[in-house]
Amino acid sequence: MSFRSSPKVIPVNIGDNIKGKKYEISELQNACKKNSCHLETIALLEKKRDKIVLQLLLEAAELDRKFQRTSDYYTEGIVQQVIKLTPLDVQSTDAITLVRQKSSFVV
C-alpha cells in the first residue's frame, strides 16, 4: 500500500490556517488582562488555602498534644516543644514553607 492511496490520510492546506489566525494588538492585550486577572484570583485562593491548611495542622498538633497529656502512655519526663507562630508568620508564610521549617516539631 502506498502513502497516496491510504484512505486515512487527509490532505490539509496549511496556508489557510496561517491566514485565518491574525489578531490585532488590542485583542491580544485584552486576552492578557483577562489571564492576569485569573492568575491573581488563583494566587489569592491558594494563599487562603495555605492559611486554612496551616490552621488545621496547628489545631491537629494541639489536639494531639492534649491527647498525649491525658492518655496513659504519656510520660512526665518528656518535655515537648509547642510551635509558636507570630501573626506575621501566619500572614507572610505559606503553609508548606512553615511545615518544612517546623518539621522537627511535627510528629
N, C-alpha and C positions, 0 to 999 in steps of 0.2 A: 504494500500500500504506500503510495507516495504522499508527500505532505500536502500537495494541492488537492488531492481527491478526498481528503478527510472531511467528513460531514460535520465534525465537531469544531473545526476551525472557522471562525467568522472574521472576514476582513473588517478592519477598523480604520477609519480615516482619522489620523491623529491631528491633522490640521484643523478640523472643526472644533475639537476640544480646546485648543490653544486660543483660537479666535473668539470663542464664546466666553472666556473667563477674564474679561477685562473689568477691573474695578477702579472707581475714582478714589482719589485720596480721601475725600470726606467720608466715604463709606467705610474705608479701612480704619479711619480714626474713630468712627462710631463703634465699630466692632471692637477695637482695642479698649475703649472706655467701658464697654459692657463687660469684657473679660476681666478688666481691672477691678470693677465693682464686685464681680463674682469671686475673685480671688480674695478681696478684702473681707467679704462675708464668710468665706471658708476659714480664713485666718481667725476671725472673731469666734466662730463656732468651735474651732479647735482649741482656742485659749479657754473658752468656757468649759469645754470637755475636760481639759487638763486640770482645771481647778476643782471640778467635781470629782475626778479620779483621785486627786490629792486628798480631798476631804474624806473620801471613802477609805483610803489607805490609812489615814490618821485615826479615823474612828475605829477601824478594824484593829489597829495596833493597840488603841486604848482599851477596847473590849477584851482583847487577848490578855493584856496586862492585868486587867481586873479579874478575869477568869483564873489566871495563874495564881493570883493572890488568894483567891477563895478555894482553890482546889486542894486536894490532899497532897498533890505532888509538888506543891510549891515549897521550896527550901528557903529558909530565912537567911542563910549565909550569902545568897546570890543577890548582888545589887544590880538592878537593870537600869540602863540609861533610857531616858524618855526623849523622844525627838521634840525639840522646842523650835518652833518657827516664828520668826517675826512677821508682822503684817507685810513688810517689804518683800520677804521671801515668797509669801503666798501670791503677791501681785506680780512680781517680776520674773519668777522662775516657773517653767512649766513642770508638770508632774513627773515626767520621765527623767528630767535632769535631777530633780530633788531625790527621786528614788535611787538613782545611781549614786548620788553624793552621800546619801544616808543609808546605803545598803548594808553597812556593817551593823546598824541598829535593828534592821528588819530581820526577823527570824522566820 
